Amino acid sequence: MNNKPLIIALDFADSRAALDLLGKLDPAICRVKIGKEMFTRYGPDLVKQVGKAGFEIFLDLKFHDIPNTVAGAVAAAADLGVWMVNVHAGGGRVMMEAARSALGDNPSTLLIAVTVLTSMSAQDLVETGVEATPESHVVRLATLARDSGMHGVVCSAREITLLRRQLGNEFLLVTPGIRPAGDSAGDQKRTETPASAIAMGSDYLVIGRPVTQAVDPLSKLQAIQQEIQGKS
């Protein structure tokens, strides 16, 4: 089993709060995610600060633009030393291939693709001209992502088993919407426990408030790790 599957989402409006949290976590047992809000507010300087604190970073910016622009953005992310960055699979094969090419033959940065946002329903897809169900559209885009050189995709717990069956065990699956056993689902509509998501075949789990809002974030993180390892 992957010995560091947990990615903690730094979803804060204040960089001081994010950096304070890092002081309460252990980079030996988790990585962290920096999303659009924090990156827009604080930019590469925050990425560098988090890196100096010893944490590997998933830069969650979901690039979607013309191929040359996305390739340049992915290369810039790699230059920052991030562990993982993502693009939208909906940008198509040429865009994804350009992004993958920008990382070179032996990339130190993983490149993954977002298929269908977990907030989108079947009706939302119809309004954008997609008649397929969310699940079948996820499979289509994930297959395209794999064939375009992506290392993996972001998927909800609902699609883990389906994608594992379709795409094999080497393709990385990153799953948000994770809630430890006994925790509230909050505003997430489709959630899964860490142990169950790993058992189904997810490689990395994105967890936010259950850890970031815990009284003792490190103890919560350790409890989740123990849950995954079946020691709870």
N, C-alpha and C positions, 0 to 999 in steps of 0.2 A: 504493500500500500504506500502511496505517496506520503512521505513523512512530514510534509508541511502543506496541507491542503487548504488551510484557512486564510482568507483574504478579508481584512477588516476595512470596511468602507469609512473613509474619513469625510463624512458628509457634514461638514461644519461651515458656517459662514465666517468664522473667525479662525485665523491661522494659529493664534495662541492656544485656543482650545484643542486644536488638532495636535499641536506639538506637545501640549500637556498630556494628552492621552498617550502619545507615543512613549512618554516617560514611565507610563504604568503598564506597558505591554512588553513582550519579549520577542525580538526579531528572530530568535531561534525556532519559534513555533508558529509564527504567522508572517504574512506579507500584508501590505496595505494598498488600498485603492484611492486614487485621487481622481475626482470627477470634474465635470465642466464648471460647476460653480466655483470651487476652490481654485482651479487652474485659471479661470478668467479673472478672479480677484487677485491672485498672488503669483501666477505664472511660474516660469522655470525656477525662480528663486526658492519657492516652496518645495519643488521636487528635489532640489539640491539639498535643502535642509533635512528633508525626510531621509534622503539617501545617506547623509552624514550621520544620522541617528542609527544607521545600520539596517534599515528596512528596505527590502526589495519592493518595487513599486509597479502596480498595474495602473497605467495611465489610461483612464476610461474616457476618451474624447470622441469615440465613434465617428471617425473621419468619413465624409461622404462628399466627394467633389470630383472634378475632372481628374483623370489618372495622374498627370504630371504634378498637380497640386497635392494630391494625397500621397504620392511617392515622396515628395519633399517633406511633408509633414511627418510621415513615418520615419524618415531618415533623421529628422530633427529630434524626434522622441528618442530614437536609438542613441543619438549623440548625448542626450541627457543621462543615459545609462539606465533607463527604465527596464524592468524585467519583462513587462508585457504591455502591448498597446493594441487598440482595436480600430476596426473600420466597419462600415455598413456593407454587408454582403449585397444589398440592393444596388450598390454602385456598379455591380457587374464584374465580369471576368477580367476585362482589360484593366480596370481600376485596381482590382485585387492583385493581379499579376504584376502590375507596376509597383505597387506597395511592397510586395514580397521581394521583387528584384532590388528595390532600394536598400534592403537589409543585407544583401550579399549572400554568398554561398554558405557561410557558417555563422548565422546570426546569434548574437548573445541576447537579443530581444525577441521574445515570442510575439507573433502576430496572429490575432484571432479576429473573427468576424461576428457581428451581431446579425441575427436573421430576422425574426419578428419580435418587436418590442413586447414585453410581457403585459404591457398596458393595453395592447390592441386586441379587439374582439374580431369575430368573423365579419360582423357588420362594418367595422372600421376598415377591414381589408377590402370589402366589396366597394366601399366608397372611394378607394384608391385604384379600383379597376382589377383587383385580384379576386377571382371567384373561388379559389381553392380554400379549404379549411386552414386555420392557422397551423395545425400540425403538419399537414401535407406541404404547406408553403415553407415551413421550417426545414423539412427534409430536403426540399428542392434547393433552397438557398444554402443549406449546410453542405450538400453534395457539391454544389458549385464552388463553395468556399474551399473545400478539400481539394477539388480538381484545379483550383487556381493557386494552390500552394500555401494556403493558410495552415497554421499549426492547430487550429481548433475553432470552436464557436462558443458564444454565450447561448445558453438555453435554459428554459424553465425546467423544474423537476418533471413536469408533465411529458417532456420530450426525451428525457435521458435514455430510457430503455429503448425507445424507437430509434434514436440516433446511434446508440451502441450497436444495435442489430444491423443497421444499414451501413454504418461507416467503420466498424471495427473498433479495436481497443487502443490503437495508437493515436487516434485523433482526439485532441483535448476537448473536454467539456467543462465549461465554467458556469456554475449555477448560482444565480441570485435567489432572493426570496426564501432564505434559510432561516428557520426559527427553531432554536433548541427545544427539546421536549419540555412541555409545561409553560412555555413562553407565549405571550399574546401574539397573534398574527399582525396586529397593528393595521396599517392600510394596505398590506399585501393581500391580494386575492388568492394567489396560488402559492402555498408554502409547503415546505417539507423539512423534516428534522435532519440534522447533519448526518447521523448514522444511516438513516434511510437513503439519503441522496448519494452517499458514498457507496452503499451497498448496491444501489441501482446502476452505478457506473460513472458518477461524476468524478472529475479529477480535482477540481477546485471549487470551494464554496465561498460566496461573498456574503458576509454577515455584517450588519450595521448596528442598529440600536440595541439589540440584546447584549452586545459587548460595550459599545461606546457610552451607553447610558446606565451601565451597571454600577453599583456602589463600589465594587472591586473588580475593575475590568480584567486584571490578570487572572484572578481566581475564576471568573466566568470563562475566560479563554481556555484555561486549563481544564475546566469541567467539560467544555465542548470537545476538546481534544480527547479526553478520557471517554466521553460518550462515543466518539467515532471509533476508538480503539476497543470498545466493548468492555470498559472497565468501570462503568457506572453502576 
